[in-house]
Amino acid sequence: MLQTRSCLTLENDRYMSLYFHPWEFTDITSFRMPNYITKDSGKEMLDRLEEYLIWLKSQGEFICFSEFDETFRR
């Protein structure tokens, strides 16, 4: 599903801007939070993020914000 949404965004806008929260890189299952937030944390989330970024890299080029600003400034 995430890849489908990403394809639609890339097709329509030609770019994506992603941000990952710091807590997405650690196991947060011990915190009192809803299961839908904690169920895919830790190594499982890191593996999912890595797989997604590898796939995303196959769809286009990663650039820094300064290059994006120079390229898409109107």
PyMOL commands that place a pseudoatom at each C-alpha (Angstrom):
pseudoatom trace, name=CA, resn=MET, resi=1, chain=A, elem=C, hetatm=0, pos=[0.000, 0.000, 0.000]
pseudoatom trace, name=CA, resn=LEU, resi=2, chain=A, elem=C, hetatm=0, pos=[2.799, 2.427, 0.878]
pseudoatom trace, name=CA, resn=GLN, resi=3, chain=A, elem=C, hetatm=0, pos=[4.520, 1.774, -2.424]
pseudoatom trace, name=CA, resn=THR, resi=4, chain=A, elem=C, hetatm=0, pos=[1.251, 2.359, -4.311]
pseudoatom trace, name=CA, resn=ARG, resi=5, chain=A, elem=C, hetatm=0, pos=[0.764, 5.721, -2.602]
pseudoatom trace, name=CA, resn=SER, resi=6, chain=A, elem=C, hetatm=0, pos=[4.385, 6.609, -3.278]
pseudoatom trace, name=CA, resn=CYS, resi=7, chain=A, elem=C, hetatm=0, pos=[4.006, 5.762, -6.974]
pseudoatom trace, name=CA, resn=LEU, resi=8, chain=A, elem=C, hetatm=0, pos=[0.959, 8.014, -7.220]
pseudoatom trace, name=CA, resn=THR, resi=9, chain=A, elem=C, hetatm=0, pos=[2.792, 10.871, -5.509]
pseudoatom trace, name=CA, resn=LEU, resi=10, chain=A, elem=C, hetatm=0, pos=[5.888, 10.492, -7.686]
pseudoatom trace, name=CA, resn=GLU, resi=11, chain=A, elem=C, hetatm=0, pos=[3.780, 10.276, -10.831]
pseudoatom trace, name=CA, resn=ASN, resi=12, chain=A, elem=C, hetatm=0, pos=[1.731, 13.329, -9.924]
pseudoatom trace, name=CA, resn=ASP, resi=13, chain=A, elem=C, hetatm=0, pos=[4.249, 15.595, -8.172]
pseudoatom trace, name=CA, resn=ARG, resi=14, chain=A, elem=C, hetatm=0, pos=[7.573, 14.156, -9.437]
pseudoatom trace, name=CA, resn=TYR, resi=15, chain=A, elem=C, hetatm=0, pos=[9.043, 14.336, -5.920]
pseudoatom trace, name=CA, resn=MET, resi=16, chain=A, elem=C, hetatm=0, pos=[8.527, 13.255, -2.320]
pseudoatom trace, name=CA, resn=SER, resi=17, chain=A, elem=C, hetatm=0, pos=[9.771, 14.645, 0.955]
pseudoatom trace, name=CA, resn=LEU, resi=18, chain=A, elem=C, hetatm=0, pos=[10.081, 12.119, 3.764]
pseudoatom trace, name=CA, resn=TYR, resi=19, chain=A, elem=C, hetatm=0, pos=[10.665, 12.530, 7.465]
pseudoatom trace, name=CA, resn=PHE, resi=20, chain=A, elem=C, hetatm=0, pos=[11.202, 9.717, 9.941]
pseudoatom trace, name=CA, resn=HIS, resi=21, chain=A, elem=C, hetatm=0, pos=[10.577, 10.299, 13.638]
pseudoatom trace, name=CA, resn=PRO, resi=22, chain=A, elem=C, hetatm=0, pos=[13.435, 9.327, 15.968]
pseudoatom trace, name=CA, resn=TRP, resi=23, chain=A, elem=C, hetatm=0, pos=[11.240, 6.821, 17.810]
pseudoatom trace, name=CA, resn=GLU, resi=24, chain=A, elem=C, hetatm=0, pos=[10.751, 4.889, 14.586]
pseudoatom trace, name=CA, resn=PHE, resi=25, chain=A, elem=C, hetatm=0, pos=[14.308, 3.588, 14.980]
pseudoatom trace, name=CA, resn=THR, resi=26, chain=A, elem=C, hetatm=0, pos=[13.946, 1.970, 18.400]
pseudoatom trace, name=CA, resn=ASP, resi=27, chain=A, elem=C, hetatm=0, pos=[11.814, -0.570, 20.242]
pseudoatom trace, name=CA, resn=ILE, resi=28, chain=A, elem=C, hetatm=0, pos=[8.950, 1.298, 21.918]
pseudoatom trace, name=CA, resn=THR, resi=29, chain=A, elem=C, hetatm=0, pos=[6.844, -1.710, 22.941]
pseudoatom trace, name=CA, resn=SER, resi=30, chain=A, elem=C, hetatm=0, pos=[7.450, -1.042, 26.641]
pseudoatom trace, name=CA, resn=PHE, resi=31, chain=A, elem=C, hetatm=0, pos=[5.722, 2.353, 26.452]
pseudoatom trace, name=CA, resn=ARG, resi=32, chain=A, elem=C, hetatm=0, pos=[2.018, 2.638, 27.185]
pseudoatom trace, name=CA, resn=MET, resi=33, chain=A, elem=C, hetatm=0, pos=[0.866, 3.455, 23.693]
pseudoatom trace, name=CA, resn=PRO, resi=34, chain=A, elem=C, hetatm=0, pos=[-1.760, 1.950, 21.401]
pseudoatom trace, name=CA, resn=ASN, resi=35, chain=A, elem=C, hetatm=0, pos=[-0.767, -1.330, 19.779]
pseudoatom trace, name=CA, resn=TYR, resi=36, chain=A, elem=C, hetatm=0, pos=[-1.058, 0.087, 16.254]
pseudoatom trace, name=CA, resn=ILE, resi=37, chain=A, elem=C, hetatm=0, pos=[1.855, 2.393, 17.126]
pseudoatom trace, name=CA, resn=THR, resi=38, chain=A, elem=C, hetatm=0, pos=[4.105, -0.061, 18.960]
pseudoatom trace, name=CA, resn=LYS, resi=39, chain=A, elem=C, hetatm=0, pos=[3.462, -3.310, 17.068]
pseudoatom trace, name=CA, resn=ASP, resi=40, chain=A, elem=C, hetatm=0, pos=[6.002, -2.671, 14.296]
pseudoatom trace, name=CA, resn=SER, resi=41, chain=A, elem=C, hetatm=0, pos=[8.735, -0.946, 16.269]
pseudoatom trace, name=CA, resn=GLY, resi=42, chain=A, elem=C, hetatm=0, pos=[12.380, -1.833, 16.730]
pseudoatom trace, name=CA, resn=LYS, resi=43, chain=A, elem=C, hetatm=0, pos=[14.148, -4.177, 14.297]
pseudoatom trace, name=CA, resn=GLU, resi=44, chain=A, elem=C, hetatm=0, pos=[10.930, -4.977, 12.438]
pseudoatom trace, name=CA, resn=MET, resi=45, chain=A, elem=C, hetatm=0, pos=[10.365, -1.292, 11.684]
pseudoatom trace, name=CA, resn=LEU, resi=46, chain=A, elem=C, hetatm=0, pos=[13.994, -0.779, 10.696]
pseudoatom trace, name=CA, resn=ASP, resi=47, chain=A, elem=C, hetatm=0, pos=[13.719, -3.682, 8.263]
pseudoatom trace, name=CA, resn=ARG, resi=48, chain=A, elem=C, hetatm=0, pos=[10.506, -2.256, 6.793]
pseudoatom trace, name=CA, resn=LEU, resi=49, chain=A, elem=C, hetatm=0, pos=[12.022, 1.219, 6.428]
pseudoatom trace, name=CA, resn=GLU, resi=50, chain=A, elem=C, hetatm=0, pos=[15.139, -0.196, 4.793]
pseudoatom trace, name=CA, resn=GLU, resi=51, chain=A, elem=C, hetatm=0, pos=[13.081, -2.232, 2.327]
pseudoatom trace, name=CA, resn=TYR, resi=52, chain=A, elem=C, hetatm=0, pos=[10.968, 0.821, 1.504]
pseudoatom trace, name=CA, resn=LEU, resi=53, chain=A, elem=C, hetatm=0, pos=[13.999, 3.079, 0.983]
pseudoatom trace, name=CA, resn=ILE, resi=54, chain=A, elem=C, hetatm=0, pos=[15.694, 0.503, -1.251]
pseudoatom trace, name=CA, resn=TRP, resi=55, chain=A, elem=C, hetatm=0, pos=[12.526, 0.280, -3.331]
pseudoatom trace, name=CA, resn=LEU, resi=56, chain=A, elem=C, hetatm=0, pos=[12.138, 4.068, -3.376]
pseudoatom trace, name=CA, resn=LYS, resi=57, chain=A, elem=C, hetatm=0, pos=[15.736, 4.507, -4.538]
pseudoatom trace, name=CA, resn=SER, resi=58, chain=A, elem=C, hetatm=0, pos=[14.895, 2.313, -7.545]
pseudoatom trace, name=CA, resn=GLN, resi=59, chain=A, elem=C, hetatm=0, pos=[12.121, 4.781, -8.461]
pseudoatom trace, name=CA, resn=GLY, resi=60, chain=A, elem=C, hetatm=0, pos=[14.192, 7.950, -8.556]
pseudoatom trace, name=CA, resn=GLU, resi=61, chain=A, elem=C, hetatm=0, pos=[17.058, 9.987, -7.234]
pseudoatom trace, name=CA, resn=PHE, resi=62, chain=A, elem=C, hetatm=0, pos=[17.659, 11.100, -3.650]
pseudoatom trace, name=CA, resn=ILE, resi=63, chain=A, elem=C, hetatm=0, pos=[18.788, 14.712, -3.309]
pseudoatom trace, name=CA, resn=CYS, resi=64, chain=A, elem=C, hetatm=0, pos=[19.264, 17.113, -0.408]
pseudoatom trace, name=CA, resn=PHE, resi=65, chain=A, elem=C, hetatm=0, pos=[16.882, 19.994, 0.246]
pseudoatom trace, name=CA, resn=SER, resi=66, chain=A, elem=C, hetatm=0, pos=[19.283, 22.644, -1.062]
pseudoatom trace, name=CA, resn=GLU, resi=67, chain=A, elem=C, hetatm=0, pos=[19.439, 20.888, -4.443]
pseudoatom trace, name=CA, resn=PHE, resi=68, chain=A, elem=C, hetatm=0, pos=[15.665, 20.443, -4.416]
pseudoatom trace, name=CA, resn=ASP, resi=69, chain=A, elem=C, hetatm=0, pos=[15.253, 24.185, -3.776]
pseudoatom trace, name=CA, resn=GLU, resi=70, chain=A, elem=C, hetatm=0, pos=[17.517, 25.063, -6.698]
pseudoatom trace, name=CA, resn=THR, resi=71, chain=A, elem=C, hetatm=0, pos=[15.785, 22.564, -9.010]
pseudoatom trace, name=CA, resn=PHE, resi=72, chain=A, elem=C, hetatm=0, pos=[12.141, 23.260, -8.217]
pseudoatom trace, name=CA, resn=ARG, resi=73, chain=A, elem=C, hetatm=0, pos=[12.172, 26.919, -7.257]
pseudoatom trace, name=CA, resn=ARG, resi=74, chain=A, elem=C, hetatm=0, pos=[9.578, 28.803, -9.265]
for i in range(1, 74): cmd.bond("trace and resi %d" % i, "trace and resi %d" % (i + 1))
show_as sticks, trace
zoom trace
